[in-house]
Amino acid sequence: FDQREAVLYGSGWPLKESRAGLVILRSLKPGTMLGNEIPAVNPDLTEMDIPKGVMMVQWKSENECYFKEIINCDPKLSLIPQVLVNGIMKREYPALLSVVRKLCDDFEGSIYEQRMHEKKEWYDKLRKKISNIANEGEADLEDLDEDFPGEEAKN
């Protein structure tokens, strides 16, 4: 097995009514996006391709959360051994969930919440596009780059 690498673009937003958060991912090719340079994949590594991915985490109780991930990924392997898939699931998900939970706990009143309030029209537009993806499987995300809230939203 060679090492793998993927450069991803993700957009996330809270679903307050459901006490959840949603992140949509996709691979990026080298170039520039939103004023940021997208690096080329290390030539010594194999580039994975992720055309679409969605992750959702929902707070259920003090000791319980729900996590769902659907990712269309081509790891550029001719065969993925089940032991590898099981190992990743057992080792990586608990760490990811604890990070996501901390982020959810710290969300109220955060700079991200302030930005979403200040740029309500843009985030409402994004929420509608995400809803289209969830309901119809597709949405035009290209015009979101043009209306991005600005440099302050990248920090």
N, C-alpha and C positions, 0 to 999 in steps of 0.2 A: 504494500500500500504506500503510495506517495502521499505527501502532505497536500491538502487541498486549501484553496483560498477562494473567497467570494467577496466582492465589494457590493454592499447593499444600500439601497435607498429605502427609508422607512418613514411612514407618516403615522402618527398616533393621536388619539384623542380619548377623552374620558366619556363614559356613558353613565352620567351621574344617577339617572333614574334606576339603573340596574346595578349600581356600585361596581362598575366594571371599566376596563380599558381595552381598547382595540388598536392593533398595529398592523398596517399593511406593508409588505416588503416586496422588493423586486431587485434583480441584479442591475448594476450600472456598468456601462462601458466607459473606458477612459475618455476624458474630456472635461468640460466645465458644466456645473449645474448650480444655479442660484449663487453664482459668483465664487464657488468653491471648485478647486481643481480635483478631479476624480483620478486617483492614481491607477496606473496600469498594474495588472497582476504580476507578481514576482515571476520572472521567466523560469525559475527553478521549481515552481509549484504548479499544480494542475488547477485550472480555474473551474469552479463549479458554476452551473447556471441555475438561477432561481427566477423563472419568469413571473411567478405569482406566489405570494405567501400571506397568510393571515394568522395572527396570534390574538387570543382574547384571554384575559384573566378577570375573574369576578370574585369579589370578597363575599364569603358566605357567613363566616362567624370568626370569632377570635382565633380559632385553631384550624380553620378550613377555608380553602379557596378552590375555585374551579378554573382549570386552565385547559384551553383547547387550542391546538395548532394544526393548521392545514397548510402544507408547503409543497409546491410543485418544484422539486429539485432534481437536477441531473448532476450527480456527484462525479460523473465520468468514470464509473466503475462498471465492468461487465457483469459483476455479481456482487451483491451486498450480503455478506453472511449475517444470519439472524443474530448470532452472538454479538456482532458489532452493534446492530440496532438496539438490542436489549441493553448492552453496556452503556450506550449513550443515554438511553432513557433513564436508567437507574442512577447514573452519576451526575448528569448535567441538569436535569429538570428540578430537583430540589433546590439547588443553588440559584437557578433562574427564578424560581417562584419566591424565594426569600427576598431577592432584589426587587422583584415586581411588587411584592407586598409592601416593602418599605417605601417604594415610590408612591404607591397608592395612599399609604398612611400620611405621607408628607404632602399630598397634592393640595388640599384645601388651603387657600390663601397664597399659594406659591406664585412665582413669577409666571409660570405657564398659565395658571388660571387668570391672572391679570391680563396677560397677552390675549387670551381667548375672549375676555370681556371687552378689551379695547378694540379688537378686530373681529367683532361678532359677525359681521356680514361675510367676511372671508371664511371663517370657520363654519358658518352655517352652510355656505356653498360647498365646502369640503365634506361636511357631514352628509349632504344630499348625494354627492358623488359616491361616497363610500356606501351609502344605502343602495344606490344603483348597482354597485359591484356585488353587494350581498344578495340583492334580489334578482338581478339580471345577469350577473357574472361579468359585466363590462361597464366601463364608464370612461369618458374622455377626461384625462387628468392633465393634458397638455396646458390648458389655459390657466391652471393653478399656479404654474411657475411665473406667469406674467403678473398675477395679482398677489404674489406672496407678500405677507405683511411687512417685510423689510429686513434690513440687517439686524435690528435689535432682536428679532425672533430667532435668529440663528445662535445667539449666545446663551 
